[in-house]
Amino acid sequence: MNQNRTIPHSSRRSGGREARRTLRAAPLAEDLRPVRAGLEGGNFKPLNAAAVKAVDATVYQILEEIGLSQAPDTGIKYMTEAGAVLGDDGRLRFPRALVEHTLAICGRHITLYGQNPKHDLLLSGSRVHYGTAGAAVHVVDVVKNEYRESYLADIYDAARIVEQMDNIHFFQRPMVARDIPDPADLDFNTVYAAIKGTTKHVGVSFTEAEYMKPVFEMLHMVAGGEDKWRARPFVSNSNCFVVPPLRFATESCLVMEEAVRNGMPVLLLSAGQAGATAPASIAGAVAQALAEVVAGLIYVNAMKPGHPCICGTWPFVSDLRTGAMSGGSGEQGLLTSACAQMLQYYDLPGGAAAGMADAKMPDAQSGYEKGSTLVMAGLSGLNMVYEAAGMHASLLGFCLDSLIIDNDMLGQCMRCVRGIEVNETTLGVQVMKDVCMGGPGHYLGHDQTIKLMQTEYIYPAIADRSSPKEWEELGKPNLLDTARKRKEEILESPHPLHIPDALDQDLRARFNVLL
C-alpha cells in the first residue's frame, strides 16, 4: 500500500516541478510580472487623520508667519508678483490664498521620461518607484574592505549596472567624480556619464547656472533636437533650492530658474537634518520640510505654472548623541513615510530618501537598515524613493556590488507594496475541493499553482534559498561573492549602444568629454 501511495505521489511531484521550471523559463508580459515600476502603495500611514490636519495647519502657519529668507532678486520678483510679501526683515512670506492657488495650479500626474520609453515613470497618487541618488565621495571596495575616492568612471559603471536591474527604476547621480576638479567639467561629464550608461530617467545636480548651457546643447543633440527634448526631457535637476531652516539657496535657485526655462523637471529638495537644521521632533521636521518645498512650488509656478516638479521632502535623522547623520534608523523610515503621506494628502508628486545604511559595508547591519526603511517608504506610497540602492555610511560611500544585492531586496519591497489580492479566484474554494476531495492531497501540480508561481511570487536573482545540503554541494556560495561576480559580468559585457557611435563622436568633438 505504501508503494501504491508513494509512486504516483512522486511522479506527480516530479512532473509538477518540471512544469514549474519550464514556466519560470518563459518570459512574462510586463503586466503579468509580480512586481514592476509604479505599483501602488499607501497602506502604511504613520499619521492619523488628526495629525495630518495638524501638520497641514502648521505648514500654512510657517509659510505665512515665518516665511523664507535670502531669495535671489529674480526669485523675489517672481514670488512677490505672484502674491508673496517681502518684509522689512528680508523674509518672503506667503499668504494662505497664494499657497492654496499654487496647490491648485501646480503640475500633477507628471511623467519622468527615459531615453527608452519603456522606462517612463508616472508620478501619480501612491505609485512607487525606487532608484539611486546622493553625492557620495567614496566607493566601497568590498574586496579590500576599504573606501577609496569616487571617479567619473564609477558613475558610468553604476549607470550601466542600474540599466540591468529591473527593480531599480531610475538613476540619479549617486557619486561625485573626485577626479574632475573643474566644476563646469564636473557638471557636464556627470550628465554625459549617466545618460551614456543608462536609458532610464536620470537625475543630476549643477554647481552654477552658467555651467548648464553646454549640457542642454548635448541633451538636444541626444534627443534629436530641442523640440524633442522639451517633449520628452529624460534628465531632471535635483535642486537643493533651500538651506534649512527656511532659507533660500541663492546659487541653487538660479540653477532652478535655468532648468525651468529649459524645460527640465525639477526635484525641489529640502534636506534638513532633524536636531540640527530641522526640529528634533519628527512632526516638526516633517512640517518644516513640507513648508520649504511648498515655497519652492510657489517659486517655480510663479515662473511657469504647471512646470513638472517633484516635491523632495528629504528630512534626515541625527544621532543626537553625536550629531552625526543616521540614515539607516527607524526614525528615518518614519520621517520618510510621514512625508509621503502628507504629499498624498496634497496630491503632489513627491520623493524622499530611504535605504541610506549607516553600515559601511554590505553586511547584516546594511540589510536590516535598508530593508526596514525601504519597505516603509514603499508601503507609504512614496512616488520616488531616492538613495534606495548602493548607498552606505549615511551617504558617504557608494557600493557597486550593493546595487546587485539591493535590486533583490527592492523586488521584495515591491512585492510588499503590491499587497494581497482577495477575490473568488484567489480564495480558490474550488481548487481546495479539487485537491482535498479525491485529489492528490497537495497543490504542487495543480493548474492554479503553475499559473500563479510567476505572477503571485517573486524570486531573488542572486539570494540563496537552497537547503544546507544543496548549499554545500554548490560550493557554499556567499551573497557578496555572488553579487561581485554579477557586477563583473555586467561591466565586462559590451557597452551600451543607445547613443550611436557617430553621435558620440560628434559630442566628443564638440565638448570636453573626459570619460
C-alpha positions as CSV (number, residue, x, y, z in Angstrom):
1,M,0.0,0.0,0.0
2,N,2.8,2.4,0.8
3,Q,4.3,1.8,-2.6
4,N,0.9,2.4,-4.3
5,R,0.7,5.7,-2.4
6,T,4.3,6.8,-2.9
7,I,4.9,6.1,-6.6
8,P,2.1,8.3,-8.1
9,H,2.8,11.0,-5.5
10,S,6.5,11.1,-6.5
11,S,5.5,11.1,-10.2
12,R,3.2,14.0,-9.8
13,R,5.7,16.0,-7.8
14,S,8.4,15.4,-10.4
15,G,6.0,16.4,-13.2
16,G,4.9,19.5,-11.3
17,R,8.5,20.5,-10.6
18,E,9.4,20.2,-14.2
19,A,6.4,22.2,-15.3
20,R,7.3,24.9,-12.8
21,R,10.8,25.0,-14.2
22,T,9.5,25.3,-17.7
23,L,7.1,28.1,-16.8
24,R,9.8,30.0,-14.9
25,A,12.0,29.9,-18.0
26,A,9.3,31.6,-20.2
27,P,9.4,35.4,-20.3
28,L,6.4,37.2,-18.8
29,A,4.5,40.1,-20.2
30,E,5.2,43.3,-18.3
31,D,1.7,43.5,-16.9
32,L,1.9,39.9,-15.6
33,R,5.1,40.3,-13.7
34,P,4.7,40.0,-9.9
35,V,6.5,43.4,-9.4
36,R,7.1,46.3,-11.7
37,A,7.6,50.1,-11.5
38,G,4.7,52.1,-10.4
39,L,2.8,49.6,-8.2
40,E,0.5,51.5,-5.8
41,G,1.3,51.6,-2.1
42,G,-0.3,53.8,0.5
43,N,-1.5,51.3,3.0
44,F,1.1,52.4,5.7
45,K,0.0,55.7,7.2
46,P,2.1,56.7,10.3
47,L,-0.1,59.8,10.8
48,N,-3.7,59.6,11.9
49,A,-6.4,62.0,10.5
50,A,-6.0,64.5,13.3
51,A,-2.2,64.5,12.9
52,V,-2.5,65.1,9.1
53,K,-4.7,68.1,9.8
54,A,-2.4,69.5,12.4
55,V,0.7,69.2,10.2
56,D,-1.2,70.8,7.3
57,A,-2.2,73.8,9.5
58,T,1.4,74.1,10.7
59,V,2.7,74.3,7.1
60,Y,0.4,77.2,6.4
61,Q,1.4,78.9,9.6
62,I,5.1,78.5,8.9
63,L,4.7,80.0,5.4
64,E,2.6,82.9,6.5
65,E,4.3,83.8,9.8
66,I,7.9,82.8,9.3
67,G,8.5,82.6,5.6
68,L,11.9,82.1,4.0
69,S,14.9,84.5,3.7
70,Q,17.7,85.1,1.2
71,A,15.9,84.6,-2.1
72,P,17.8,86.0,-5.1
73,D,16.4,89.2,-6.6
74,T,14.9,87.3,-9.6
75,G,13.1,85.0,-7.2
76,I,11.8,87.9,-5.1
77,K,10.4,89.4,-8.2
78,Y,8.7,86.3,-9.4
79,M,7.2,85.5,-6.0
80,T,6.1,89.0,-5.0
81,E,4.4,89.4,-8.3
82,A,2.5,86.2,-7.6
83,G,1.4,87.5,-4.1
84,A,4.2,86.8,-1.7
85,V,5.0,89.6,0.8
86,L,8.6,90.8,1.3
87,G,9.0,92.0,4.9
88,D,11.3,94.6,6.3
89,D,13.4,91.8,7.7
90,G,14.1,90.5,4.2
91,R,11.9,87.4,4.6
92,L,9.3,86.4,2.0
93,R,6.0,85.4,3.5
94,F,3.3,83.5,1.7
95,P,-0.4,84.3,2.4
96,R,-2.8,81.4,2.6
97,A,-4.5,82.4,-0.6
98,L,-1.2,82.2,-2.5
99,V,-0.4,78.8,-1.1
100,E,-3.9,77.5,-2.0
101,H,-3.6,79.0,-5.5
102,T,-0.3,77.3,-6.1
103,L,-1.5,74.0,-4.9
104,A,-4.4,74.3,-7.3
105,I,-2.4,75.1,-10.4
106,C,0.8,73.1,-9.9
107,G,1.7,70.1,-12.0
108,R,0.3,66.7,-11.0
109,H,0.4,63.2,-12.5
110,I,3.7,64.1,-14.2
111,T,5.8,61.7,-16.2
112,L,9.6,61.4,-15.8
113,Y,10.8,60.2,-19.2
114,G,13.6,57.7,-20.0
115,Q,15.6,57.7,-23.2
116,N,13.8,54.4,-23.7
117,P,10.0,54.9,-23.3
118,K,9.7,51.6,-21.5
119,H,11.4,53.2,-18.6
120,D,8.9,56.2,-18.4
121,L,7.7,56.8,-14.8
122,L,4.2,58.1,-14.0
123,L,4.3,60.0,-10.7
124,S,0.7,59.9,-9.6
125,G,-1.2,59.1,-6.4
126,S,0.7,56.4,-4.5
127,R,2.6,54.8,-7.4
128,V,6.1,53.7,-6.1
129,H,9.5,53.8,-7.9
130,Y,12.9,53.0,-6.4
131,G,16.2,54.5,-7.5
132,T,19.6,55.8,-6.7
133,A,20.7,59.3,-5.6
134,G,23.3,61.0,-3.5
135,A,26.6,62.7,-3.6
136,A,28.9,60.1,-2.1
137,V,32.6,60.9,-2.2
138,H,33.8,57.4,-1.8
139,V,33.4,54.0,-3.4
140,V,33.2,50.9,-1.2
141,D,35.8,48.3,-2.1
142,V,34.3,45.1,-0.7
143,V,37.4,43.0,-1.6
144,K,39.9,45.2,0.3
145,N,37.3,46.2,2.9
146,E,38.1,49.9,2.5
147,Y,36.9,53.1,0.9
148,R,38.5,55.0,-2.0
149,E,37.6,58.2,-3.8
150,S,34.9,58.0,-6.4
151,Y,35.6,58.8,-10.0
152,L,33.8,59.6,-13.2
153,A,34.2,56.0,-14.4
154,D,32.4,54.8,-11.3
155,I,29.3,56.9,-12.1
156,Y,29.3,55.4,-15.6
157,D,29.7,51.9,-14.2
158,A,26.9,52.4,-11.7
159,A,24.6,53.6,-14.6
160,R,25.5,50.5,-16.6
161,I,24.6,48.3,-13.7
162,V,21.3,50.1,-13.0
163,E,20.4,49.6,-16.6
164,Q,20.3,45.8,-16.0
165,M,18.5,46.0,-12.6
166,D,14.7,45.5,-13.0
167,N,13.9,46.8,-9.6
168,I,15.9,50.0,-9.7
169,H,13.7,52.2,-11.8
170,F,15.7,55.4,-12.2
171,F,19.3,56.6,-11.9
172,Q,20.1,59.8,-10.0
173,R,23.8,60.5,-9.8
174,P,25.0,58.7,-6.7
175,M,28.6,59.9,-6.5
176,V,30.8,62.9,-7.1
177,A,33.6,62.5,-9.7
178,R,36.5,63.4,-7.5
179,D,38.9,63.1,-10.4
180,I,37.4,66.2,-12.1
181,P,38.4,69.4,-10.3
182,D,36.8,72.0,-12.6
183,P,33.1,72.4,-11.6
184,A,31.9,73.1,-15.2
185,D,33.6,70.0,-16.5
186,L,32.3,68.1,-13.5
187,D,28.7,69.1,-14.2
188,F,28.9,68.3,-17.9
189,N,30.7,65.0,-17.6
190,T,28.4,63.7,-14.8
191,V,25.4,64.1,-17.1
192,Y,27.3,62.6,-20.0
193,A,28.4,59.5,-18.0
194,A,24.8,59.0,-16.7
195,I,23.0,59.2,-20.0
196,K,25.7,57.2,-21.7
197,G,25.3,54.4,-19.2
198,T,21.6,54.0,-18.9
199,T,18.3,54.6,-20.8
200,K,16.4,55.1,-17.6
201,H,15.4,58.5,-16.3
202,V,18.5,60.4,-14.9
203,G,18.7,63.0,-12.1
204,V,21.7,65.3,-11.8
205,S,22.8,68.4,-10.0
206,F,24.5,71.6,-11.2
207,T,27.0,73.8,-9.4
208,E,26.1,77.1,-11.1
209,A,23.6,78.2,-13.7
210,E,26.3,79.3,-16.2
211,Y,27.6,75.7,-16.5
212,M,24.2,74.4,-17.8
213,K,24.3,75.8,-21.4
214,P,26.6,73.1,-22.9
215,V,24.6,70.4,-21.0
216,F,21.4,71.4,-22.7
217,E,23.2,71.6,-26.1
218,M,24.3,68.0,-25.5
219,L,20.8,66.9,-24.4
220,H,19.3,68.5,-27.5
221,M,21.7,66.6,-29.7
222,V,21.0,63.3,-28.0
223,A,17.2,63.8,-28.1
224,G,17.3,64.8,-31.8
225,G,16.5,68.4,-31.4
226,E,15.4,70.9,-28.7
227,D,11.7,70.3,-29.6
228,K,12.1,66.6,-28.9
229,W,14.0,67.3,-25.7
230,R,11.2,69.5,-24.5
231,A,8.6,66.9,-25.4
232,R,10.4,64.2,-23.5
233,P,13.0,65.5,-21.1
234,F,14.8,62.4,-19.8
235,V,17.0,64.3,-17.3
236,S,15.8,66.1,-14.2
237,N,17.5,68.6,-11.9
238,S,18.0,67.6,-8.3
239,N,18.0,71.0,-6.7
240,C,18.8,72.0,-3.1
241,F,17.0,75.3,-3.5
242,V,16.8,75.8,0.3
243,V,19.3,75.7,3.0
244,P,17.3,74.6,6.0
245,P,16.0,76.1,8.2
246,L,13.8,78.2,5.9
247,R,16.4,80.0,3.8
248,F,16.7,80.0,0.0
249,A,20.0,78.9,-1.5
250,T,20.8,81.7,-4.0
251,E,23.0,79.8,-6.4
252,S,20.8,76.8,-6.5
253,C,17.7,79.0,-7.1
254,L,19.4,80.4,-10.2
255,V,20.1,76.9,-11.4
256,M,16.5,76.0,-10.8
257,E,15.3,79.0,-12.8
258,E,17.6,77.9,-15.7
259,A,16.2,74.4,-15.5
260,V,12.6,75.6,-15.7
261,R,13.4,77.9,-18.7
262,N,14.9,74.9,-20.5
263,G,12.1,72.5,-19.9
264,M,13.9,70.3,-17.3
265,P,11.8,68.8,-14.5
266,V,13.0,69.9,-11.1
267,L,13.3,67.9,-7.8
268,L,12.7,70.6,-5.2
269,L,14.9,69.2,-2.5
270,S,14.7,70.2,1.2
271,A,17.2,68.2,3.2
272,G,17.1,69.4,6.8
273,Q,18.7,67.3,9.5
274,A,16.4,66.7,12.5
275,G,18.0,68.2,15.6
276,A,20.4,70.3,13.6
277,T,18.9,72.2,10.6
278,A,15.3,70.9,11.3
279,P,13.4,70.4,14.5
280,A,14.4,67.4,16.5
281,S,10.7,66.3,16.7
282,I,9.7,64.1,13.8
283,A,6.4,66.0,13.4
284,G,8.3,69.4,13.3
285,A,10.8,68.1,10.8
286,V,8.1,66.9,8.5
287,A,6.2,70.3,8.8
288,Q,9.3,72.3,8.1
289,A,10.3,70.2,5.0
290,L,6.8,70.5,3.6
291,A,6.7,74.3,4.1
292,E,10.1,74.6,2.4
293,V,9.0,72.5,-0.6
294,V,5.7,74.3,-1.0
295,A,7.7,77.6,-1.0
296,G,9.7,76.1,-3.9
297,L,6.5,75.2,-5.7
298,I,5.3,78.8,-5.3
299,Y,8.7,80.0,-6.8
300,V,8.5,77.6,-9.8
301,N,4.8,78.1,-10.6
302,A,5.3,81.9,-10.4
303,M,7.7,81.4,-13.2
304,K,5.9,78.7,-15.2
305,P,2.5,77.4,-14.0
306,G,2.3,73.6,-14.1
307,H,6.0,73.0,-14.6
308,P,6.9,69.4,-13.6
309,C,8.2,69.4,-10.1
310,I,8.9,66.5,-7.7
311,C,8.3,67.6,-4.1
312,G,11.5,66.4,-2.4
313,T,10.8,66.3,1.3
314,W,14.1,64.8,2.5
315,P,14.4,65.4,6.2
316,F,17.3,63.4,7.6
317,V,17.9,62.0,11.1
318,S,20.7,62.9,13.5
319,D,22.1,60.6,16.1
320,L,21.5,63.2,18.9
321,R,24.3,61.7,21.0
322,T,26.9,62.8,18.4
323,G,25.1,65.0,15.8
324,A,26.1,62.5,13.0
325,M,23.6,61.6,10.4
326,S,21.8,58.3,10.9
327,G,20.3,57.3,7.5
328,G,19.6,53.7,8.5
329,S,17.5,54.4,11.6
330,G,13.9,53.6,12.2
331,E,13.2,57.3,12.7
332,Q,14.4,57.9,9.1
333,G,11.8,55.4,7.9
334,L,9.1,57.2,9.9
335,L,10.1,60.6,8.6
336,T,10.1,59.5,5.0
337,S,6.8,57.7,5.3
338,A,5.1,60.7,7.0
339,C,6.3,63.0,4.3
340,A,4.9,60.5,1.7
341,Q,1.5,60.5,3.5
342,M,1.4,64.3,3.5
343,L,2.3,64.6,-0.1
344,Q,-0.5,62.3,-1.0
345,Y,-2.8,64.5,1.2
346,Y,-1.9,67.4,-1.1
347,D,-2.0,65.2,-4.2
348,L,1.6,66.2,-5.1
349,P,4.2,64.1,-6.9
350,G,6.9,63.6,-4.4
351,G,10.1,61.9,-3.4
352,A,12.1,61.3,-0.3
353,A,15.1,59.2,0.8
354,A,15.3,55.7,2.3
355,G,17.9,53.0,2.2
356,M,20.9,55.1,3.4
357,A,22.5,52.5,5.5
358,D,24.8,53.6,8.3
359,A,26.7,50.3,7.7
360,K,30.0,50.8,6.0
361,M,29.8,47.5,4.1
362,P,27.0,45.4,2.6
363,D,26.6,43.3,5.8
364,A,23.8,42.3,8.1
365,Q,23.5,45.8,9.5
366,S,23.2,47.1,6.0
367,G,20.5,44.6,5.2
368,Y,18.2,45.4,8.2
369,E,18.7,49.1,7.9
370,K,18.0,49.2,4.2
371,G,15.1,46.7,4.3
372,S,13.2,48.3,7.1
373,T,13.4,51.9,5.8
374,L,12.8,51.0,2.2
375,V,9.7,48.8,2.8
376,M,8.2,51.5,4.9
377,A,8.8,54.1,2.2
378,G,7.2,51.7,-0.4
379,L,4.2,50.8,1.7
380,S,3.6,54.5,2.4
381,G,3.1,55.0,-1.4
382,L,6.1,57.4,-2.0
383,N,6.4,58.2,-5.7
384,M,10.2,58.4,-5.8
385,V,12.3,56.6,-3.2
386,Y,15.8,58.1,-3.6
387,E,19.0,56.6,-2.2
388,A,17.3,53.2,-2.4
389,A,20.3,51.2,-3.8
390,G,24.0,51.1,-3.3
391,M,24.4,53.7,-0.5
392,H,26.4,53.2,2.7
393,A,27.8,55.3,5.6
394,S,24.9,57.6,5.5
395,L,25.6,59.0,2.0
396,L,29.4,59.0,2.3
397,G,30.1,55.7,0.4
398,F,28.6,54.0,-2.6
399,C,29.0,50.3,-3.4
400,L,28.5,48.9,-6.9
401,D,28.2,45.4,-5.5
402,S,25.3,46.6,-3.3
403,L,23.4,47.6,-6.4
404,I,23.1,43.9,-7.3
405,I,22.1,42.9,-3.7
406,D,19.7,45.8,-3.3
407,N,18.0,45.0,-6.5
408,D,16.9,41.7,-5.0
409,M,15.8,43.5,-1.8
410,L,13.8,46.1,-3.7
411,G,12.0,43.3,-5.5
412,Q,10.9,42.0,-2.1
413,C,9.8,45.5,-1.1
414,M,7.8,46.0,-4.3
415,R,6.1,42.7,-3.6
416,C,5.0,44.0,-0.2
417,V,3.8,47.2,-1.9
418,R,1.6,45.2,-4.3
419,G,-0.1,43.6,-1.3
420,I,-2.7,40.7,-1.4
421,E,-5.4,40.4,-4.0
422,V,-8.6,38.9,-2.5
423,N,-11.3,37.7,-4.8
424,E,-13.2,34.5,-5.6
425,T,-10.4,33.2,-7.8
426,T,-7.6,33.8,-5.3
427,L,-9.5,32.4,-2.4
428,G,-10.0,29.3,-4.6
429,V,-12.5,27.2,-2.8
430,Q,-13.0,25.1,-5.9
431,V,-9.2,24.5,-6.0
432,M,-9.4,23.2,-2.4
433,K,-12.2,20.9,-3.4
434,D,-10.1,19.6,-6.4
435,V,-7.2,18.8,-4.1
436,C,-8.9,17.6,-1.0
437,M,-11.9,15.7,-2.3
438,G,-10.5,12.8,-4.4
439,G,-7.4,14.7,-5.5
440,P,-3.7,14.2,-4.7
441,G,-3.8,15.9,-1.3
442,H,-1.4,18.6,-2.3
443,Y,-1.3,21.7,-4.6
444,L,2.1,21.1,-6.2
445,G,1.0,20.2,-9.6
446,H,-2.3,22.0,-9.7
447,D,-3.0,24.3,-12.6
448,Q,-3.5,27.2,-10.2
449,T,-0.1,26.7,-8.7
450,I,1.5,26.6,-12.1
451,K,-0.3,29.7,-13.2
452,L,0.4,31.7,-10.1
453,M,4.0,30.8,-9.4
454,Q,5.4,33.7,-11.5
455,T,2.6,36.2,-11.3
456,E,2.0,35.9,-7.5
457,Y,5.5,35.3,-6.3
458,I,8.9,37.0,-6.9
459,Y,12.1,35.1,-6.8
460,P,15.5,36.6,-6.0
461,A,18.1,36.9,-8.7
462,I,21.2,36.2,-6.5
463,A,20.0,35.4,-3.0
464,D,20.4,31.8,-1.8
465,R,17.3,29.7,-0.9
466,S,18.9,26.3,-1.2
467,S,19.0,23.7,1.7
468,P,22.2,23.4,3.7
469,K,23.0,20.2,1.8
470,E,22.4,21.9,-1.6
471,W,24.4,24.9,-0.4
472,E,27.4,22.7,0.4
473,E,27.1,21.0,-3.0
474,L,27.1,24.4,-4.7
475,G,30.4,25.3,-3.0
476,K,28.8,27.3,-0.2
477,P,28.0,30.4,-2.2
478,N,28.3,33.8,-0.4
479,L,25.9,36.6,-1.3
480,L,28.6,39.2,-1.6
481,D,30.8,37.0,-3.8
482,T,27.8,36.2,-6.0
483,A,27.0,39.9,-6.3
484,R,30.6,40.8,-7.2
485,K,30.7,38.2,-9.9
486,R,27.4,39.5,-11.4
487,K,28.8,43.1,-11.2
488,E,31.9,41.9,-13.1
489,E,29.8,40.2,-15.7
490,I,27.9,43.4,-16.4
491,L,30.9,45.6,-16.6
492,E,32.8,43.1,-18.8
493,S,29.9,42.9,-21.2
494,P,29.6,45.2,-24.3
495,H,29.0,48.9,-23.5
496,P,25.5,50.4,-24.1
497,L,24.8,51.5,-27.7
498,H,21.7,53.6,-27.2
499,I,23.9,56.7,-28.1
500,P,25.2,55.8,-31.6
501,D,28.9,55.9,-32.2
502,A,28.5,58.7,-34.8
503,L,26.6,60.9,-32.4
504,D,29.1,60.1,-29.6
505,Q,31.9,61.2,-31.8
506,D,30.1,64.5,-32.5
507,L,29.7,65.0,-28.8
508,R,33.4,64.3,-28.1
509,A,34.4,66.7,-30.9
510,R,32.2,69.5,-29.6
511,F,32.6,69.1,-25.8
512,N,35.2,68.3,-23.3
513,V,34.2,64.7,-22.7
514,L,36.5,63.1,-20.1
515,L,35.1,59.6,-19.8
